[in-house]
Amino acid sequence: MKSRRTIVLLLALPALSLLAGAQSLIDAGDSSGTIANTTVAQPDLTYTRPTEKTTIENYIFDAYGPYPAVGAVFAAGIGQAYNTPPEWKQGAEGYSKRFGSAFGIAAISTTMRYGLAEAFREDTLYYRCECKGVFPRLRHAVLSTLTARRGQDGHRVFSLPALVAPYAGSMTAVYAWYPRRYDAKDALRMGNYTTLGYVGGNIALEFLYSGPHSLLHRMHLNNGHGAPNPGSNP
């Protein structure tokens, strides 16, 4: 069980495609003062909704790019070392099964996230926080796991696609190619750890170097704008 958790955590990290940024679960206008004096939140002009081309490019990068491939390599290696699942045995054949499983889970989860986001008209790409300080940025990365941007102003919403996607890959794996002794409880447990892996991925996206010569520079989060956080420092 411990090895399976480790595998799922590793294969979730490549999904650096990644998710929409947020500092809170809901972004709404704040009302203050008396009844006669109400303050309405203004749209944040730093947000630019990604084009269809950008979204497709990020989907391909997140689902089939180097990050999920490298994650699958390491996940398969760990599964091979712990012989998990034991039914897949050892050797090249066993390793190939574990690699294909890890890569497939990541690809299916990413496809579900992008597909549902398109249906709900959400932007689930990750945006770095414009705030300063380790803890505000850490909070932003963690809360981004279950939020997305919606509308031209990029207001924050709770994201059903972000919630469902981590479980799509594990459910598919359990009922499509894992040994028959695995069931829904195993899939849910794997999905929980995939979600934690997404949290780790967002933290990495927030704090890792993303300069012009880095791999992260290819991703949407480096297109010159960050997450629209009212009151954040430019």
C-alpha positions as CSV (number, residue, x, y, z in Angstrom):
1,M,0.0,0.0,0.0
2,K,2.8,2.4,0.8
3,S,4.5,1.8,-2.5
4,R,1.2,2.3,-4.3
5,R,0.8,5.7,-2.6
6,T,4.3,6.7,-3.6
7,I,3.7,5.7,-7.2
8,V,0.5,7.8,-7.5
9,L,2.3,10.8,-5.9
10,L,5.1,10.6,-8.5
11,L,2.8,10.3,-11.5
12,A,0.7,13.2,-10.4
13,L,3.6,15.6,-10.4
14,P,4.1,15.6,-14.2
15,A,0.7,17.0,-14.6
16,L,2.3,20.4,-14.6
17,S,-0.2,21.5,-17.0
18,L,-1.7,22.7,-15.0
19,L,-4.3,24.0,-12.9
20,A,-5.8,27.4,-12.3
21,G,-4.3,29.7,-9.6
22,A,-6.3,31.0,-6.7
23,Q,-5.9,32.3,-3.1
24,S,-9.4,31.4,-2.0
25,L,-12.1,29.0,-3.1
26,I,-14.5,31.8,-4.2
27,D,-13.6,35.2,-5.8
28,A,-16.6,37.5,-5.3
29,G,-17.1,41.2,-4.7
30,D,-16.6,42.2,-1.1
31,S,-19.4,44.3,0.5
32,S,-18.5,46.6,3.3
33,G,-19.8,49.7,5.1
34,T,-23.5,50.6,5.5
35,I,-26.4,49.8,3.3
36,A,-25.9,53.0,1.4
37,N,-22.2,52.3,0.8
38,T,-21.3,49.1,-1.1
39,T,-17.9,48.4,-2.6
40,V,-18.0,46.2,-5.7
41,A,-14.9,44.3,-6.8
42,Q,-13.5,45.5,-10.1
43,P,-12.2,43.1,-12.8
44,D,-8.5,42.5,-12.6
45,L,-6.9,43.6,-15.9
46,T,-3.8,41.4,-15.4
47,Y,-5.8,38.3,-16.4
48,T,-5.8,37.3,-20.1
49,R,-7.9,34.2,-21.0
50,P,-5.8,31.7,-22.9
51,T,-6.6,31.0,-26.5
52,E,-7.8,27.7,-27.8
53,K,-4.3,27.1,-29.3
54,T,-2.6,27.8,-26.0
55,T,-5.0,25.4,-24.2
56,I,-4.4,22.6,-26.7
57,E,-0.6,23.1,-26.5
58,N,-0.7,23.0,-22.7
59,Y,-2.9,19.9,-22.8
60,I,-0.5,18.0,-25.1
61,F,2.4,19.1,-22.9
62,D,0.7,18.1,-19.7
63,A,-0.7,14.8,-20.9
64,Y,2.1,13.5,-23.2
65,G,5.1,15.7,-22.7
66,P,8.3,15.1,-20.8
67,Y,6.9,15.5,-17.3
68,P,4.4,12.6,-17.4
69,A,6.9,10.5,-19.2
70,V,9.7,11.1,-16.6
71,G,7.2,10.6,-13.8
72,A,6.1,7.3,-15.3
73,V,9.7,6.1,-15.5
74,F,10.2,6.7,-11.8
75,A,6.8,5.4,-10.8
76,A,7.5,2.2,-12.8
77,G,10.9,1.9,-11.2
78,I,9.4,2.1,-7.7
79,G,6.7,-0.4,-8.6
80,Q,9.3,-2.7,-9.9
81,A,11.4,-2.4,-6.8
82,Y,8.4,-3.2,-4.5
83,N,6.9,-5.7,-7.0
84,T,3.6,-3.8,-7.1
85,P,1.2,-5.2,-8.2
86,P,2.9,-8.6,-7.8
87,E,0.8,-10.1,-10.6
88,W,2.8,-8.1,-13.1
89,K,6.0,-9.8,-12.0
90,Q,9.5,-8.6,-12.7
91,G,11.7,-8.2,-15.8
92,A,11.2,-6.0,-18.9
93,E,7.6,-7.1,-19.3
94,G,6.7,-6.2,-15.7
95,Y,8.4,-2.8,-16.0
96,S,6.7,-2.0,-19.3
97,K,3.3,-2.8,-17.7
98,R,4.0,-0.5,-14.8
99,F,5.3,2.3,-17.0
100,G,2.3,2.1,-19.3
101,S,0.0,2.1,-16.3
102,A,1.6,5.2,-14.7
103,F,1.6,7.1,-18.0
104,G,-1.9,6.1,-18.7
105,I,-3.3,7.2,-15.4
106,A,-1.6,10.6,-15.8
107,A,-2.8,11.0,-19.4
108,I,-6.4,10.1,-18.5
109,S,-6.5,12.4,-15.5
110,T,-5.2,15.3,-17.5
111,T,-7.6,14.6,-20.4
112,M,-10.5,14.6,-18.0
113,R,-9.4,17.8,-16.4
114,Y,-9.1,19.6,-19.7
115,G,-12.2,18.1,-21.2
116,L,-14.4,19.0,-18.3
117,A,-12.9,22.4,-18.0
118,E,-13.8,23.0,-21.7
119,A,-17.4,21.9,-20.9
120,F,-17.7,24.2,-17.9
121,R,-15.9,27.0,-19.7
122,E,-13.2,27.1,-17.1
123,D,-9.5,28.0,-17.3
124,T,-7.7,25.4,-15.1
125,L,-4.2,26.4,-16.1
126,Y,-1.9,27.3,-13.2
127,Y,-1.0,31.0,-12.7
128,R,1.7,32.1,-10.4
129,C,0.7,34.3,-7.5
130,E,1.5,38.0,-7.9
131,C,1.7,38.2,-4.1
132,K,4.9,38.2,-2.2
133,G,6.2,36.1,0.7
134,V,6.5,32.3,1.1
135,F,3.3,31.7,3.0
136,P,0.9,33.7,0.7
137,R,2.4,32.0,-2.3
138,L,2.2,28.6,-0.6
139,R,-1.5,29.2,0.2
140,H,-2.1,30.3,-3.4
141,A,-0.5,27.1,-4.7
142,V,-2.5,24.8,-2.4
143,L,-5.9,26.4,-3.0
144,S,-5.3,26.4,-6.7
145,T,-5.7,22.7,-6.7
146,L,-9.5,22.9,-6.5
147,T,-10.2,26.2,-8.2
148,A,-10.3,27.6,-11.7
149,R,-10.7,30.9,-13.6
150,R,-14.0,31.7,-15.3
151,G,-15.1,34.5,-17.6
152,Q,-13.1,37.2,-19.2
153,D,-12.2,38.8,-15.9
154,G,-10.8,35.5,-14.6
155,H,-12.9,35.4,-11.4
156,R,-12.2,32.4,-9.1
157,V,-14.6,29.5,-8.7
158,F,-14.6,26.1,-7.1
159,S,-13.7,23.7,-9.9
160,L,-15.6,20.4,-10.4
161,P,-13.1,19.4,-13.2
162,A,-10.2,19.9,-10.8
163,L,-12.0,17.8,-8.1
164,V,-13.0,14.9,-10.4
165,A,-9.9,14.6,-12.6
166,P,-7.5,13.0,-10.1
167,Y,-10.0,10.1,-9.6
168,A,-10.6,9.6,-13.4
169,G,-7.2,8.0,-14.0
170,S,-7.2,5.8,-11.0
171,M,-10.8,4.6,-11.5
172,T,-10.0,3.7,-15.1
173,A,-6.8,1.9,-14.2
174,V,-8.5,-0.2,-11.5
175,Y,-11.4,-1.4,-13.7
176,A,-9.5,-1.5,-17.0
177,W,-6.0,-3.1,-16.4
178,Y,-5.2,-3.5,-12.7
179,P,-5.6,-7.0,-11.2
180,R,-9.2,-7.9,-10.4
181,R,-8.6,-7.8,-6.7
182,Y,-8.4,-4.0,-6.9
183,D,-11.7,-2.2,-6.4
184,A,-13.3,1.3,-6.0
185,K,-11.8,1.7,-2.5
186,D,-8.3,1.4,-4.0
187,A,-9.2,3.8,-6.8
188,L,-10.5,6.4,-4.4
189,R,-7.4,6.0,-2.2
190,M,-5.2,6.4,-5.2
191,G,-7.2,9.4,-6.3
192,N,-6.7,11.0,-2.9
193,Y,-3.0,10.7,-3.2
194,T,-3.1,12.0,-6.8
195,T,-4.8,15.1,-5.4
196,L,-2.0,15.5,-2.9
197,G,0.4,15.1,-5.8
198,Y,-1.3,17.9,-7.7
199,V,-0.7,20.1,-4.6
200,G,3.0,19.3,-4.8
201,G,3.0,20.0,-8.5
202,N,1.5,23.4,-7.9
203,I,4.0,24.2,-5.2
204,A,6.8,23.3,-7.6
205,L,5.3,25.5,-10.4
206,E,5.0,28.4,-7.9
207,F,8.6,28.2,-6.6
208,L,10.8,26.6,-9.3
209,Y,12.8,28.7,-11.7
210,S,11.0,29.4,-14.9
211,G,13.4,31.7,-16.8
212,P,13.8,31.8,-20.6
213,H,16.0,28.7,-20.6
214,S,13.9,26.5,-18.4
215,L,11.4,23.9,-19.4
216,L,8.7,25.7,-17.5
217,H,9.1,28.7,-19.9
218,R,7.2,26.7,-22.5
219,M,4.1,26.7,-20.3
220,H,1.2,29.1,-20.2
221,L,2.1,30.3,-16.7
222,N,5.1,32.1,-18.2
223,N,3.2,34.2,-20.8
224,G,3.9,37.4,-18.8
225,H,1.0,37.6,-16.4
226,G,0.2,36.0,-13.1
227,A,-3.0,35.2,-11.2
228,P,-5.4,38.0,-10.8
229,N,-5.3,38.6,-7.1
230,P,-7.0,41.8,-6.0
231,G,-4.6,43.8,-3.9
232,S,-1.5,41.9,-4.9
233,N,1.7,43.6,-5.8
234,P,2.6,43.7,-9.5
